[in-house]
Amino acid sequence: MYTSTKPTIYLIDGLNLVRSFLYEFTRSEEEVTADFLDFLEDMSCDERYSMHTYEVIFDGTFRPVGPLYRAGVHISFAEENSADQIIYERASYLAQTNQRVIAVTDDRALQEDLKALGVKTQFCRKFYNSFKPGEK
């Protein structure tokens, strides 16, 4: 799958994405998180991707990750719920209101549940790799 050329809301399981890259680097989870959020902010400012909204949902309670709103990137924390639950509910609402949404998660059960709603899904690495080479 590629990065959509139509305005799309990407619902991203933040912890899934960070952990899918964590073991490639000898860096902390906080450092990989900061790099990923900076990458998303850069992509959201690029004219080829600025029409999208990137909603990153992290499991757990608030922790410092820098600004929660960065260009087209919005960061939130699931608090007492799970990121999966928030992504499912948000994707369901967006799909019902005919908005283009893609959920980015490595959770296969969540992907199957979302596909049953007609929501497209993408694995974390495929999402990251969908940006053209040289842009990352």
C-alpha positions in Angstrom: 0.0 0.0 0.0 1.1 3.5 -0.6 0.5 6.9 1.0 -2.9 8.1 -0.3 -3.1 10.9 -2.7 -6.5 11.9 -1.3 -7.0 13.7 2.0 -6.9 10.9 4.6 -7.0 10.7 8.4 -4.3 8.2 9.5 -5.0 6.7 13.0 -1.7 5.5 14.2 -1.0 3.1 17.1 2.0 5.0 18.4 3.4 2.3 20.7 3.1 -0.3 17.9 4.9 1.9 15.5 7.7 2.9 17.9 8.2 -0.7 19.0 8.3 -2.0 15.5 11.5 0.0 15.0 12.9 0.0 18.6 15.1 -3.0 18.3 16.8 -1.8 15.0 18.5 1.0 16.9 20.5 1.0 20.1 18.3 3.8 21.4 15.7 4.3 24.0 11.9 4.1 23.4 11.8 7.9 24.2 14.4 8.7 21.5 12.7 6.5 18.9 9.3 8.1 19.8 10.8 11.6 19.4 12.4 10.7 16.0 9.1 9.2 14.7 7.0 12.2 15.8 9.6 14.6 14.1 9.4 12.5 11.0 5.6 12.7 10.9 5.7 16.4 11.5 8.2 16.8 8.6 5.9 14.7 6.3 2.8 16.7 7.3 4.6 19.9 6.2 5.6 18.4 2.8 3.2 19.6 0.1 2.7 16.0 -1.1 1.4 14.9 2.3 0.1 18.1 3.9 -3.5 17.2 3.0 -3.5 14.3 5.5 -4.1 14.4 9.2 -2.0 12.0 11.4 -3.6 11.1 14.7 -1.1 9.3 16.9 -2.6 7.5 19.9 -0.3 6.1 22.6 -1.3 3.5 25.2 -1.2 4.7 28.8 -1.3 8.0 30.5 0.2 11.3 29.4 4.0 11.5 29.3 6.2 14.2 27.8 6.6 13.8 24.0 6.9 17.4 23.0 4.0 19.4 21.5 0.8 17.5 21.2 -0.2 19.4 18.0 2.4 19.7 15.3 1.3 20.8 11.9 -1.0 18.0 10.7 0.0 15.7 13.6 -2.2 15.3 16.7 -0.9 13.2 19.6 -3.1 11.8 22.4 -2.9 9.2 25.1 -5.5 6.4 25.7 -5.4 6.9 29.5 -7.7 4.3 31.0 -8.6 2.7 27.6 -6.3 1.0 25.1 -5.0 2.7 22.0 -6.7 -0.1 20.1 -10.1 0.8 21.6 -9.7 4.5 20.8 -8.6 3.7 17.2 -11.5 1.3 16.7 -14.1 3.9 18.0 -12.6 6.8 16.1 -12.3 4.8 12.9 -15.9 3.6 13.2 -17.1 7.2 13.6 -15.0 8.5 10.7 -16.2 5.7 8.4 -19.8 6.3 9.3 -19.4 10.0 8.5 -17.8 9.1 5.1 -14.4 10.4 5.9 -11.3 8.7 4.5 -9.5 6.9 7.2 -6.7 4.4 7.4 -5.6 2.7 10.7 -1.9 2.0 11.2 -1.4 -0.9 13.6 0.4 -4.2 13.8 -2.5 -5.7 15.8 -4.0 -8.3 13.5 -7.2 -8.7 15.5 -7.8 -4.9 15.4 -7.1 -4.9 11.7 -9.7 -7.6 11.1 -12.3 -5.8 13.2 -11.7 -2.6 11.3 -11.8 -4.3 7.9 -15.3 -5.6 8.9 -16.3 -2.0 9.2 -14.9 -1.2 5.8 -11.9 0.7 7.2 -8.5 0.3 5.5 -5.6 -0.7 7.6 -1.8 -0.7 7.2 1.0 -2.4 9.1 3.4 0.1 10.8 6.4 -0.7 8.6 4.3 -0.5 5.4 3.1 3.0 6.5 6.6 4.2 7.2 7.9 2.7 3.9 5.0 4.2 1.9 6.8 7.6 1.9 9.0 7.9 -1.2 12.7 7.0 -0.7 14.9 9.9 0.2 12.1 11.6 2.2 12.6 9.7 5.4 
